């Protein structure tokens, strides 16, 4: 029996460094590639551009690879114990950027009687830089369209932030923090009718038509690659919603959320302080069905937003509607509330999950903002949307600068509140 040697990799970008490791590994025996699944990658890095099946097909056809095995966790440990290779090979760069992983692997290989082989890191190859180059190139509508469903399947909870301009989209595209050795970033963007209307100085009453909204959204599409969920308000008339679906899908938008209300739109956060008229279950189901029949691909999602708790109705009504909307073809359910405790959202999620463990639940914690993502995930939520924070943050900052200039009749005091001009010039790709 030939000796086996294990390599763990993502293989989203095939570069000379990976080929060099495979070439070296083949000298020791049969090469087993532990290919990280989307789930294994997504909690630590950006979701791979290629699906697991696409990456597997590529790696299987690289000279020297004997077999490709799924690695379903970021850690190699379980696969090493399962397959008990004689060797594992890795670049020596992990001594500095992945010391804990290196330590764990040395321990488990000693446990199973194997050996760790470290080879010099291939100079001039940087996966992070290559990834940034790909982002700079952009994406296609088809790839962007598919990515939301992949994220839902790969992550315990999908994190979405509102974007109302190309600049806010760039922030969402690039911002990240490292916490407990995990990379935290936003997975997708929310195109909000509230923030889009407000940024134009117009009320949130569907005064901005679809064509105008898409013109502005195009600014976000041109400089970002992450999936976008579109706020479709009520969806309008059924006959019009059909064309909305086709237009959004053609642009590569991943999903539209429509709410089960009728008449002149009033923002849900007003609750029962204003007249909120909820659509009938029958009519809203007809709208969902029409939208699903209109879409071309199976990737586009129609998300049904339930306003029962906003309109002062009880939990039974909300759950009844959820069941009906799913039966009508809704790909996901959004439950909305202005209750600050979040308890009604928790109750809905737990009750809904008793009957349906598959359909994603969307929550928008604008008023119950003290609830953490971990808690929301434990309730059964799949997607969390931070729906208006980027615009809300920009207004007080701009107001402060304008007031400061007026107070001092010069810009010196306001300068420290502003981003340096040089950084602005360097912020946008292609400026230099």
N, C-alpha and C positions, 0 to 999 in steps of 0.2 A: 504493500500500500504506500502511495506517495505521501510525503509529508505535506502539511497544509500551512499556509501563511495567510493571515487575516489583515485586511485593510478596511478601515472605516472611512466613508466619504459621502459628501452630498452630491458632487458631480453635476452641479447645475451649470458650471463653467468648466469645460475641459481645457486645461492649459498644460504646458510642458512639465510643470512640477508634478502633476498627477501621473502623467505618462512615465516620468522618471521613477516614481515610487512603484508603479506596476512593473516596470522593467526590472527593477532591483528585486522586487518580491518574487518574480518568476524564477529567479536563480535558486530559490530555496525550496520550491515545490509547487503544488497546486495553489493558485491564487483565489481566495475567497474574498469577495468584496461585500462588506456590510454596508448596503446603501441605505442611508437614513431616509425614512418616510417623511412625507409632508408634516405629519404630526410631531415627529421627533425634531424637525428643524424649526417649526413655526413658533414654538415657545421660547426659542433662544435667538433666532435670526429671522430675517425676512423670509416669507414664504418663497420657495424656489420658483423661478420663472417657468421651468418645465415641470410637468406632473411627475409623480414617481414612475409611472409606466413609461413615460418618454425618456426619463433619465436611465431607467433600467435597460431599455432597448439600446441606448447609446453605449453604456458600459459593457454590456454583454458582447458587443462587437469590437471591443478594444483588444488588440493582440496581447496575449498573456493572461487574460482573465479566464479562470476556469468556471466560476459560478458566482452569481449575484444573489445575495441573501438580504431580506428586509431587516434593517436595524430600526426597531420601533421606539427606541429611546435615545436621548442625546448621549448617555453613557454607553460605553462599549461592554460593560461588565457582564450583563445577562447573556449577550450573544457569545462572548468568550467562554462563559461557563457552559453554554448550550452546545457549541460546536467544537470546543477544546482544540483549537489550532496549535500546531507545534511552535509557530512564531506569530508575532504581530509586528508590522512595520509602520513607522511613522516618521515624519520629518522632525528634526531636532528643534524646530522653532517653538514647539509646545512647552519647552523648558521655561519660557518666559511668559507666554500668553495662555497656557492651559496646564499649569503645574498640578492642579488637583486631579485632573483627568489622567495625567501622566502617572501620578502616584497611585491612583486606583488601579490602573492597568498593570503596573509592575507587581502590585500585590496579587491580583487575580491570576496573572501568568505564573507567578511563583506557586500559587495554590494548585494550578492544574499541571504544573511541570513543564511549562512552555518558556519561551525566551522572547524578550523585547529587542527589536532591532531598530536603531535610530540612524537615519541617514541625514546628511547635511541638507539644510533647507535650500531649495533652488532659488538662487539670487535673481532679482529682477522680476519675480512673480509675486503679486500681492492680490489675493482674492477680493479683498475689500475695495481696492482701487479699481479692479476689473468690474466689480459690481456697480460702482459709481459711474464708470464709463457707460455701462449698459443703461443705467437710469437716465444719463444725459442723452443717449440716443433716443429713448422714449419707448413707447409700446404701441400695440395695435388695438383697435376697438375690440377685436375678437378675443385677444388675450385678456384685456381688462374686464370684459364682460364675464368671462368664465371664472375670474379669480375670487369673487365673493363666495360662491358655492364651495370652492376649494378651501377657503379660509374657515368657513363654518364647519367643514368636515375635519379640519386639522387642529383647530384651537378650541380650548375650553370656553373661551369667550372672545368675541371679535370686538375690538375697540375702535370706535368711529368718532371723528371730530368734524365740526362744521367748517366748511370752506366757502367763502363768499367772493373770493378774488384769486387771481393767479398767485399773488404774494402769500396769502394765507394758505393756499394749496401747497406752495413750496415749503412752508414751515412744517405742515403735516407730513409731507413727503420725506423730510430729512431729520426732524427732531427725534432724538432717542436718549434714553438714560440707561445706565447700568445699575441694576439693583440685585444684590445677592447672586452675582455672577450671571444674571439674566438680562438680556437686552429687551427693554420695553420701548415700544413704538406704537404709533397709530396704524391700524391695519387698513382703514378705508376713510372716505370722506362723505360728509352729509351736505347735500345741496338744499339748503333750507329756504322755503318761501318767505319766512319771517325775516331772516337776515338779508336775503336778496332784495326784498321790498324796502326794508329799512335803510340799506346802503344807498338806495335810490331816493330816499326821502319820501317814500310812499307808504300808505297803510297796508297792513297784512290782511287784505281782503280779496286776494287773487286779482289785484289791479295790474300786476305785471303778467303779460301773456306768455305762453310757452315759447314762442319765437324769440322774444326778448331775453327770457331766462336762458335759453340755449346759447344765445350769442355771448352772454357773459360767462356761462359755464364752459364755453369753448376755450376761454383764457386759462381755466384750470386744467382742462384736458390737454392742452398743448405743452404744459410744463410739468406734468406729473404722470405717474404710472399706476397709482393705487386705485382700487375700485371705488365707484361712486354710487351712493344711494340717493335717489332723487325724491324730494318732497313734492308729491303730486296733489296736495290738498285733498279736495273731494273727488278728484278725477274728472269733474265736470259731467256733461251728458255722456251717456254710454257711447253714442255715436262718435263723440269727440275723443273719448278715452282710448278707443281702438287705435286712432292715429297717434295719440300720445305714446302708447306702448311701442308702436312700430318705429317712431322717431327716436325715442330713447334707446331702444335696442340697437338701431342702426349706428348710433353714436358711440356705442360701447358702454353705456350706463348699465350697471349690474342689476339694479332693482328700482322699483318705484313703490312708495308707500302712499296709499290712499286711505282717507278717513271716512267713516260711515256717517257723515253729516250731509245735510242739504241746505239750500238757500245761500244767502250772502255769508261768506266765511267770517267767523269771529274766532280769534285766537283761543285755543283751548285753555290757556292759563287764566282766562277770565272766568272759567267755570260757569256756575249758575248765576253769576253777576250780570250776564247778558243772555239773550235768548239763543239757545243752542238747539237746533232741530236735528234729531237723529234720523237717519234714513231707515226705511223698513228693512228687515232681514232679506226679504224676497228681492227687493230692488237692488240692494247692494250685492247680493249673490249674483244677480244677473250681470252687474258691472264687472265683477271678478271673472265670471265665465267668458264674457265678451273679450276682456283683456287677454286672458289665457289663450283663447282661440286666435287672437290676432298676432301673437308673437311668433317669430320664425324659428328661433332656437329653443332648446330646452334649458338653456343657461340663464336666461332672463328671469327675474323673480318679481312677482306681485305680492306685496306685503299688505295685509289688511289691518288697518288701525282701528281699534275699538274705542269708542268714545263714551261708553255707558257710564263709567265712573265720573267722567267730566260732566255729563248731563244729569247727574244726580240719581241715576238708576242703580239697582243693586247688583251684587256679584252674580246672581243667577242669570240676569240678563246678559252680562258680559261673557259668561261661560257658554251660554246658549248660542250667542253670536259667534264666538270663536269656533265652536263645533260646526256651525253652519257654513262659515267662511272657508274652513279647511275642506269641507265636503264639496264646496263650489270650486275648489282648485287653488286657493291661496297657498303660496309657498311658505309663508311665515305669518305670524300674528304679532302685532304690536299692541301692547296694552298701555293706556295712558291714564295719568292721574295727576291732580294738583295737590293731593294730600301730602303734607310735609313729612309724615312718619314713614311712608313707604309700606305700611302694613297691608294696605289693600292690594298693592302690587304683589307683595309676597304671597298673600292668600290666593290671588288669581294664578300665579305661576305654579304654586304647589298643587292646586286643584286641577289645573289644566294638564300638568305632567302625570297625574294619576291615570288619565285616559290616553294621553298622547306624549310619547317620549321622543318623538322624532322631529316634529315640526319646530323650527327655530322660533324662540320668543324674543322680541325686540323690546327693550325698555329705554326710557329717556329720563334719567334722574335729574331733571332740572330743579324740582322742588325738594325731592328727597336726596339731596346731594351728599348727605353724610354716609350713605350706604356705599360700601366698597364693592369693587368688581368681584372680589372673592365671594362676598355675601350674595351678590346678584347671581353669580354662577351656581352657588349652592341652592338657590331658589329654583333654578332651572332656566335662567335667562341665557340666551346664546349670543346676543348682540347688544352692546350698550352704546347709545348715541349721546354724545355731548353736543347738544343741538344748536347752541347760539353763543358759545363762550368766546369765540375769536372776535366776533363783532362787538360783543359787550365789553371785551377788554380794550379794543381799539378806541372806542368813543371817549372814555374818561382820560386816556393817555393823550389824545389829540386836544381835548378840551383843556387839559392842564397846560399843555404847551402854548395854546392860543392865549389863555388867560395870563400866563407868565410873561409873554411878550408884551401884552397890553399894559400890565402892571409896571414893567420896568422900561417900557418904550425902547427896547432893544432886544436882541436875541441871545445875548451872552448867558443870562441865567437859564434860558430854555435849552441851551446847547447840551447841558449835561443830561437832559431828559430825552435826548434824541440819539439815534444811532449815527455814528460818524459817516460822513458822505463816502469815504473810501470803502467802508464796509458795505454800504448800499451798492456801490459800483461792482464790488466783488461778489455780491449775493446772487446776482442773476447770472446763470451760465451763459457764456458767449459774449459778456459785456466787454471783456478785454479784446 
